[in-house]
Amino acid sequence: MEVLEEQLKVLSVSRRSRPEEPTYLLDVALQPGGPLAVSCSNFSIRLHDRESLRPLGEFLGHSGPICGVTFTRRSSDLLFSGSADGSVRLWDVRHRGSDAVQTFGSDSTHSFCSFDLNCSDALLCAGTEQVDGEDSFLVFWDRRKPGTDPLGVYSESHSDDITQVRFHPQDKDRLASGSTDGLVNVFDLSRGAEDEALLATLNSDSSAGAVCWCGPASSRLLCLSHDEGLHLWDLSRLDGDQPLSLFSTADARSLELLPGGGGVDYLVGGSYLEGAELLLVVGGTRSGELHLMSCDGDGLRLLRSLEGGHKSTVRCFLWDAQGEALVTGGEDAQLLLWKPGGEELTTGKKETMKSQSALRLKSRPHKKHEYQRKKKIQKEEDSGSFRSHERV
């Protein structure tokens, strides 16, 4: 941890990239040996060289907001994306600009606002927005099978938009889900039926926005809420008498973390850096400053503040352990590479603009959009009913 902390303390901008058509950068993914994949608010996925940030190409095909991107664990060539258009798509990054290799869908009324792939690359799960004002679903597919029909769904554990699904990094059957209903659920999918698979229900006291497995053997769970709350739970205590909560704050903005006693304006997310055994939480200010913090049972501790990079809210980040670099993307359309002692070189246009497609996405990615509601109403009028679902 000490080595990594020293690296974080000397980070500076090494590369800066702006797309030809500026859009919000919402999520970023990287697989060792492969390119960076970035999802954008204009429904595109852009590929960049991991070292230079040079644009390599893009994928088009989604017709709604993209809720995330992730590479398969065993290949740097296969990339998944999920979207509010009701599809999860598989792309081959060796064939840039081509159509999706495979498309996974479910009921026509489903609009996805989260998805993930398990550690064996075999099982896909997507979380839906609330359907008909009542139900929300966890939809499962076996991605190895040529057909794209779901294996089944879980339908009883959440009552509102499922904003996050995260598989355990080592256990292919362990899944965590968070929702705007304020609940974070933990499942053991090997148990089959939903009521038997549900291991724990944790209360975030607010709309859950992000969930992250962390800690020794990934036995802990971090939850960030949409109103900047933070909760850290120890799931190794599930069978004991000790409380699960290691640290909790209803509003991280109230914590005096910065020099001079100030606080962050928002939380970007969390990531567990396994090699350093460090849970990294990134926060920021509206002006574009970033604050890197460690999180444990004692709370949040500031490691480093980063200035001179972004000009507005940062939406995504990742730590590239192999390249010893931090990658960030935000609402100013900039993709930045931060390295220890980095000297900035710029690729792409220097102007910072916000396109109309970016301005349409002021809210968090899980929020409903008018065109989706109209689409659902029309489909309900055409079909007349909502079909039943089979459980996993």
C-alpha positions as CSV (number, residue, x, y, z in Angstrom):
1,M,0.0,0.0,0.0
2,E,2.8,2.4,0.8
3,V,4.3,2.1,-2.7
4,L,1.0,2.8,-4.3
5,E,0.3,5.7,-2.0
6,E,3.6,7.3,-3.0
7,Q,2.7,6.8,-6.7
8,L,-0.7,8.5,-6.1
9,K,1.0,11.5,-4.4
10,V,3.0,12.3,-7.5
11,L,0.4,11.9,-10.2
12,S,0.1,14.5,-12.9
13,V,-1.6,14.6,-16.3
14,S,0.4,12.7,-18.9
15,R,-2.1,12.5,-21.7
16,R,-5.3,14.3,-22.6
17,S,-7.8,13.3,-25.3
18,R,-11.0,15.1,-26.5
19,P,-13.3,13.5,-29.1
20,E,-14.3,15.1,-32.3
21,E,-17.9,15.3,-31.1
22,P,-17.7,16.1,-27.4
23,T,-20.0,14.1,-25.2
24,Y,-20.1,13.1,-21.5
25,L,-17.8,10.2,-20.8
26,L,-19.8,7.9,-18.5
27,D,-17.8,4.7,-18.0
28,V,-14.4,3.3,-18.8
29,A,-13.1,-0.3,-19.0
30,L,-9.7,-1.8,-19.5
31,Q,-8.3,-5.4,-19.9
32,P,-4.5,-5.9,-19.6
33,G,-3.0,-6.0,-23.1
34,G,-6.1,-4.3,-24.7
35,P,-7.4,-0.9,-25.4
36,L,-9.5,1.4,-23.2
37,A,-13.2,1.3,-23.9
38,V,-15.3,4.4,-23.0
39,S,-19.1,4.7,-23.1
40,C,-20.4,8.1,-24.1
41,S,-23.7,10.0,-23.7
42,N,-24.4,9.9,-27.4
43,F,-24.8,6.1,-27.1
44,S,-21.4,5.3,-28.7
45,I,-18.5,3.2,-27.4
46,R,-15.1,4.6,-28.2
47,L,-11.8,2.8,-28.1
48,H,-8.5,4.4,-27.1
49,D,-4.9,3.3,-26.9
50,R,-4.1,2.7,-23.2
51,E,-0.8,4.5,-23.4
52,S,-1.3,7.5,-25.7
53,L,-5.1,7.8,-25.5
54,R,-5.1,7.9,-29.3
55,P,-8.6,7.2,-30.7
56,L,-8.7,3.7,-32.3
57,G,-12.3,3.5,-33.4
58,E,-15.9,3.2,-32.1
59,F,-18.9,1.0,-31.9
60,L,-22.4,2.2,-32.8
61,G,-25.6,0.2,-32.3
62,H,-27.3,1.1,-29.0
63,S,-30.4,3.3,-29.3
64,G,-30.5,4.3,-25.6
65,P,-28.1,5.4,-22.8
66,I,-25.3,3.0,-22.2
67,C,-25.2,1.8,-18.6
68,G,-21.7,0.3,-18.6
69,V,-18.9,-1.4,-20.4
70,T,-16.7,-4.4,-19.3
71,F,-14.2,-6.7,-21.0
72,T,-14.3,-10.4,-20.5
73,R,-11.8,-11.6,-17.9
74,R,-10.1,-14.0,-20.2
75,S,-9.8,-11.9,-23.4
76,S,-8.9,-8.4,-24.2
77,D,-10.7,-8.7,-27.5
78,L,-14.3,-9.2,-26.2
79,L,-16.2,-6.2,-24.8
80,F,-19.7,-6.1,-23.3
81,S,-22.0,-3.1,-23.1
82,G,-25.5,-2.7,-21.6
83,S,-28.1,-0.1,-22.5
84,A,-31.5,1.3,-21.6
85,D,-32.5,0.1,-25.1
86,G,-33.1,-3.3,-23.5
87,S,-30.0,-5.0,-24.8
88,V,-26.6,-6.2,-23.7
89,R,-24.2,-6.5,-26.6
90,L,-20.9,-8.3,-27.2
91,W,-18.3,-6.6,-29.4
92,D,-15.0,-7.8,-30.9
93,V,-12.5,-4.9,-30.5
94,R,-10.4,-6.4,-33.3
95,H,-13.1,-5.4,-35.8
96,R,-13.7,-1.8,-34.9
97,G,-16.8,-0.2,-36.4
98,S,-18.5,-3.6,-37.0
99,D,-21.8,-4.7,-35.6
100,A,-22.1,-6.5,-32.3
101,V,-21.1,-10.2,-32.3
102,Q,-24.0,-11.1,-30.1
103,T,-27.0,-9.3,-28.7
104,F,-28.8,-10.4,-25.5
105,G,-32.4,-9.2,-24.8
106,S,-35.4,-10.1,-22.7
107,D,-38.9,-8.7,-22.4
108,S,-39.7,-5.8,-24.7
109,T,-40.7,-3.6,-21.7
110,H,-37.3,-4.0,-20.0
111,S,-34.9,-1.1,-20.0
112,F,-31.5,-1.9,-18.5
113,C,-29.7,0.5,-16.1
114,S,-27.0,-1.9,-14.9
115,F,-25.2,-5.1,-16.0
116,D,-22.2,-7.3,-15.2
117,L,-20.4,-10.5,-16.3
118,N,-19.3,-13.0,-13.7
119,C,-15.6,-14.0,-13.2
120,S,-15.9,-17.2,-15.2
121,D,-17.2,-15.2,-18.2
122,A,-20.2,-17.5,-18.4
123,L,-23.1,-15.7,-16.8
124,L,-24.5,-12.3,-17.6
125,C,-26.8,-10.3,-15.4
126,A,-28.7,-7.1,-16.1
127,G,-30.8,-5.0,-13.8
128,T,-33.9,-3.2,-15.2
129,E,-35.7,0.0,-14.5
130,Q,-39.0,-0.3,-12.7
131,V,-41.7,-1.8,-15.0
132,D,-45.3,-0.7,-14.8
133,G,-44.6,1.2,-11.6
134,E,-44.3,-2.0,-9.7
135,D,-41.6,-4.5,-10.6
136,S,-37.9,-4.5,-11.4
137,F,-36.0,-7.5,-12.5
138,L,-32.5,-9.2,-12.5
139,V,-32.3,-10.9,-15.9
140,F,-29.7,-13.7,-16.4
141,W,-28.2,-15.2,-19.6
142,D,-25.6,-17.9,-20.3
143,R,-23.4,-16.0,-22.6
144,R,-21.8,-19.2,-24.0
145,K,-25.0,-20.5,-25.6
146,P,-25.8,-19.4,-29.1
147,G,-29.4,-18.4,-28.3
148,T,-30.0,-15.1,-26.6
149,D,-33.1,-15.9,-24.5
150,P,-32.7,-15.4,-20.8
151,L,-32.1,-18.3,-18.4
152,G,-34.7,-16.6,-16.2
153,V,-35.2,-13.7,-13.8
154,Y,-35.3,-12.7,-10.2
155,S,-38.3,-10.4,-9.6
156,E,-39.0,-10.0,-5.9
157,S,-35.9,-8.6,-4.3
158,H,-36.1,-5.0,-5.5
159,S,-39.1,-2.7,-6.0
160,D,-37.4,0.1,-8.0
161,D,-34.7,0.7,-10.6
162,I,-31.7,-1.7,-10.1
163,T,-28.9,0.8,-10.6
164,Q,-26.0,-1.6,-10.0
165,V,-25.2,-5.3,-10.3
166,R,-21.7,-6.6,-9.4
167,F,-20.5,-10.1,-9.5
168,H,-17.9,-11.2,-6.9
169,P,-14.3,-11.1,-8.3
170,Q,-13.5,-14.7,-7.4
171,D,-16.9,-16.4,-6.7
172,K,-18.8,-16.9,-9.9
173,D,-22.1,-17.4,-8.1
174,R,-22.0,-14.4,-5.7
175,L,-23.8,-11.3,-6.9
176,A,-24.6,-8.0,-5.3
177,S,-27.3,-5.6,-6.5
178,G,-28.2,-2.1,-5.5
179,S,-31.4,-0.1,-6.2
180,T,-33.1,3.2,-5.8
181,D,-35.4,1.4,-3.3
182,G,-32.4,1.8,-0.9
183,L,-31.6,-1.9,-0.7
184,V,-28.4,-3.7,-1.5
185,N,-28.9,-7.4,-1.9
186,V,-26.4,-10.2,-1.9
187,F,-27.2,-13.5,-3.7
188,D,-25.7,-17.0,-3.9
189,L,-26.9,-18.0,-7.4
190,S,-25.9,-21.6,-6.9
191,R,-28.9,-22.0,-4.6
192,G,-31.3,-21.5,-7.5
193,A,-34.6,-20.0,-6.6
194,E,-34.6,-16.3,-5.7
195,D,-35.9,-16.7,-2.1
196,E,-33.2,-19.3,-1.4
197,A,-30.4,-17.5,-3.2
198,L,-30.9,-14.2,-1.2
199,L,-28.2,-14.2,1.5
200,A,-28.5,-10.7,2.9
201,T,-30.4,-7.5,2.4
202,L,-28.5,-4.3,3.5
203,N,-30.1,-0.9,3.9
204,S,-28.3,2.0,2.4
205,D,-30.9,4.5,3.8
206,S,-31.1,6.1,0.4
207,S,-31.0,5.4,-3.3
208,A,-28.0,3.1,-4.0
209,G,-25.9,4.2,-6.9
210,A,-22.7,2.1,-6.9
211,V,-21.6,-1.2,-5.3
212,C,-18.0,-2.4,-5.1
213,W,-16.6,-5.7,-3.7
214,C,-13.5,-5.0,-1.6
215,G,-11.3,-6.1,1.3
216,P,-9.5,-9.4,2.1
217,A,-10.9,-12.1,-0.2
218,S,-13.4,-9.5,-1.4
219,S,-15.4,-10.1,1.7
220,R,-16.5,-6.5,2.1
221,L,-19.0,-4.4,0.2
222,L,-18.9,-0.7,-0.5
223,C,-22.1,1.2,-1.4
224,L,-22.3,4.8,-2.6
225,S,-25.7,6.4,-2.7
226,H,-27.0,9.0,-5.1
227,D,-27.0,11.7,-2.4
228,E,-23.3,11.0,-1.6
229,G,-23.8,8.6,1.3
230,L,-21.2,5.9,1.8
231,H,-21.5,2.5,3.6
232,L,-18.8,-0.2,4.1
233,W,-20.1,-3.6,5.2
234,D,-18.1,-6.7,6.2
235,L,-20.0,-9.7,4.8
236,S,-17.7,-12.2,6.6
237,R,-19.8,-11.4,9.7
238,L,-23.0,-12.6,8.2
239,D,-23.1,-15.7,10.4
240,G,-21.8,-14.0,13.5
241,D,-23.2,-11.5,16.1
242,Q,-21.0,-8.5,15.1
243,P,-22.6,-5.7,13.2
244,L,-21.9,-5.7,9.5
245,S,-21.3,-2.0,9.2
246,L,-17.6,-1.0,9.4
247,F,-18.1,2.6,8.4
248,S,-21.1,4.7,7.4
249,T,-21.9,8.3,6.6
250,A,-25.2,9.6,5.3
251,D,-23.4,12.4,3.4
252,A,-19.7,12.4,2.6
253,R,-19.9,16.1,1.7
254,S,-20.2,16.9,5.4
255,L,-16.8,15.3,6.2
256,E,-13.9,17.7,6.5
257,L,-11.5,15.8,4.3
258,L,-9.6,18.5,2.5
259,P,-6.9,20.9,3.6
260,G,-8.5,23.8,5.4
261,G,-11.5,21.7,6.4
262,G,-13.4,21.5,3.2
263,G,-15.3,18.6,1.7
264,V,-16.0,17.0,-1.7
265,D,-19.0,18.0,-3.7
266,Y,-19.7,14.4,-4.9
267,L,-18.4,10.9,-5.0
268,V,-17.3,9.4,-8.4
269,G,-17.0,5.8,-7.2
270,G,-14.8,3.2,-5.5
271,S,-12.4,0.6,-6.7
272,Y,-10.4,-2.1,-4.7
273,L,-6.8,-2.2,-5.7
274,E,-6.0,-5.8,-4.7
275,G,-2.2,-5.7,-5.0
276,A,-2.0,-2.8,-2.6
277,E,-5.0,-3.9,-0.4
278,L,-6.4,-0.4,-0.8
279,L,-10.0,0.6,-1.2
280,L,-9.7,3.7,-3.4
281,V,-12.7,6.2,-3.3
282,V,-12.6,9.1,-5.7
283,G,-14.5,12.3,-5.0
284,G,-14.5,15.7,-6.7
285,T,-15.7,19.3,-6.9
286,R,-17.9,20.9,-9.5
287,S,-14.9,22.8,-10.9
288,G,-13.1,19.6,-11.9
289,E,-10.7,19.0,-9.0
290,L,-10.3,15.3,-8.0
291,H,-9.6,13.9,-4.5
292,L,-8.3,10.4,-4.1
293,M,-9.1,8.8,-0.7
294,S,-8.6,5.5,1.0
295,C,-11.6,4.0,2.8
296,D,-11.6,1.5,5.7
297,G,-13.3,1.0,9.1
298,D,-11.9,4.3,10.3
299,G,-13.5,6.2,7.5
300,L,-12.1,8.2,4.5
301,R,-8.6,9.5,4.4
302,L,-7.3,11.9,1.8
303,L,-4.3,10.6,-0.2
304,R,-4.0,13.2,-3.0
305,S,-5.8,16.1,-4.7
306,L,-5.5,16.4,-8.4
307,E,-5.9,19.8,-10.2
308,G,-5.4,21.1,-13.7
309,G,-7.2,18.2,-15.3
310,H,-11.0,18.3,-15.7
311,K,-13.1,21.4,-15.9
312,S,-16.4,19.9,-14.7
313,T,-17.8,16.8,-13.0
314,V,-15.9,13.5,-13.4
315,R,-18.1,10.5,-14.1
316,C,-15.7,7.6,-14.3
317,F,-12.2,6.4,-13.4
318,L,-10.0,3.3,-13.2
319,W,-6.6,2.4,-11.9
320,D,-4.4,0.7,-14.5
321,A,-2.1,-1.4,-12.2
322,Q,0.0,-2.7,-15.1
323,G,0.6,0.8,-16.5
324,E,0.7,2.4,-13.0
325,A,-1.7,5.1,-14.2
326,L,-5.1,6.6,-13.3
327,V,-7.6,7.1,-16.1
328,T,-10.5,9.6,-15.7
329,G,-13.4,10.7,-17.9
330,G,-16.1,13.4,-17.3
331,E,-18.7,15.8,-18.4
332,D,-16.1,18.1,-20.0
333,A,-15.7,15.4,-22.7
334,Q,-12.1,14.8,-21.6
335,L,-10.3,11.5,-21.2
336,L,-7.2,11.9,-19.0
337,L,-4.3,9.7,-18.2
338,W,-2.5,10.5,-14.9
339,K,0.9,9.0,-14.3
340,P,3.6,9.6,-11.6
341,G,5.7,12.5,-12.8
342,G,3.7,12.6,-16.0
343,E,4.4,15.4,-18.6
344,E,1.3,16.3,-20.5
345,L,1.0,15.6,-24.2
346,T,-2.4,16.3,-25.8
347,T,-4.2,14.2,-28.4
348,G,-7.4,15.4,-30.1
349,K,-9.0,18.8,-30.1
350,K,-8.1,21.4,-27.5
351,E,-11.5,23.0,-27.3
352,T,-13.7,22.0,-24.5
353,M,-17.4,22.0,-25.5
354,K,-20.6,20.3,-24.5
355,S,-22.7,18.9,-27.3
356,Q,-26.5,18.7,-27.3
357,S,-26.3,15.0,-26.7
358,A,-24.2,15.6,-23.6
359,L,-26.5,18.3,-22.3
360,R,-29.4,15.9,-22.5
361,L,-27.8,13.7,-19.8
362,K,-27.7,16.0,-16.8
363,S,-29.0,13.3,-14.4
364,R,-27.3,10.1,-13.3
365,P,-27.4,7.3,-16.0
366,H,-30.1,5.3,-14.2
367,K,-32.7,8.1,-14.5
368,K,-35.7,7.5,-16.8
369,H,-36.0,9.3,-20.1
370,E,-39.1,10.6,-21.8
371,Y,-38.6,8.6,-25.0
372,Q,-38.4,5.4,-22.9
373,R,-41.7,6.1,-21.2
374,K,-43.4,6.8,-24.5
375,K,-41.9,3.6,-26.0
376,K,-43.2,1.5,-23.1
377,I,-46.7,3.0,-23.2
378,Q,-46.9,2.2,-26.9
379,K,-45.7,-1.3,-26.5
380,E,-48.1,-2.0,-23.6
381,E,-50.9,-0.7,-25.8
382,D,-49.8,-3.1,-28.6
383,S,-49.3,-6.1,-26.4
384,G,-52.0,-5.6,-23.8
385,S,-50.2,-7.5,-21.1
386,F,-46.8,-8.2,-19.5
387,R,-45.7,-11.8,-19.9
388,S,-44.7,-14.0,-17.0
389,H,-41.1,-14.7,-16.1
390,E,-39.3,-17.9,-15.2
391,R,-37.0,-17.8,-12.2
392,V,-33.4,-18.8,-12.4
